[in-house]
Amino acid sequence: MQIIKDGGYATSLTYVDKLCSIIERWKLTQYDVSGEASDVVKYYRVRKSWEDAKSQLGAYTILDNAKAMADKHPGYEVYDWNGKQVYPEAAEGDSGDGMSNADCPFMVKVSIPDLNIRKGAGTNTSKTGAYTGVGVFTIVEVKDGKGSDAGWGKLKSGAGWIALDFCQIV
């Protein structure tokens, strides 16, 4: 799904989440090829953030080499091929109801049509002007913030942040 988003093929900010929801609803992963191709190389990427591809210092097949590069450059982190931060270990960020960065990514169900998407984690940040709508979404990061007891979840699509008070883990 990240390839679709990175390629710029989708114009909707929620396209990737909607597509993931369809794949899960119809259990389309059953048609995935089992096993891994031997010629596929998985890289650890050293960046300031997963979204900031331009900050990338390198891509490594050996995790220890990626960690060494990140250690030489303060503010840089190591991400696996799925975009999950693997070094330094993300802070727990536990929001109190079982949703934390340690569990990311995870899926949530939104049952209200007008859940605001915000530019940051908190009601003190601007609204994007978009709503999630009813559906299932992937959360890639959790932060505490004003206006939500359960914390704020960053949408995988990159559309922004939603209050996890209005979500159910699926």
C-alpha positions, 0 to 999 in steps of 0.5 A: 500500500505504501507503494501506491501512496508514494507513487502519487497515484491516489488523490484521496487522502484516505485512499490507502486506508479505504483500500486496506479496509476492502482487502481485509473485509473480503479477506483478499490476503488469502490470495497472497503468495506464501513464502518469500522470494529469495531475491527480495532484499529487505532494507533498514532505512536511516531517516529522521522520520519514515515520512521524510524520505529526503532525510535518508542517510542510507539503506542497510541489509544489516540492522547493526550497520543501520544502528551505527549510522543512526548513532552517528547522527542525532535525531535519526532513527532506523525503520524496517521495510514496513516503515516501523521504527526499530531503533531507537525503540519507540517510547511506549506512549501508552494512552491508558487503554491498550493503544500504544506505539509498542503495538503500532501499527494496528487497525481501528474501527470508526463508527461515526461519520464526522470524526475530525482529522487534525494536523497534529495530536491534540485539539490545540492543532488545526483541523485538516478540514476532512473527516474519516467517515465510517470505516477501518483505519490503520494507526501507525503512531500514538501520542498523548494530546489535549482533548483525548483521554485515549490518545491520538492516532496517526493515520497510515494514509498520512491524512493526519491524527484522530482522537482514539476515544472514538475508535475500537481496536479491530 
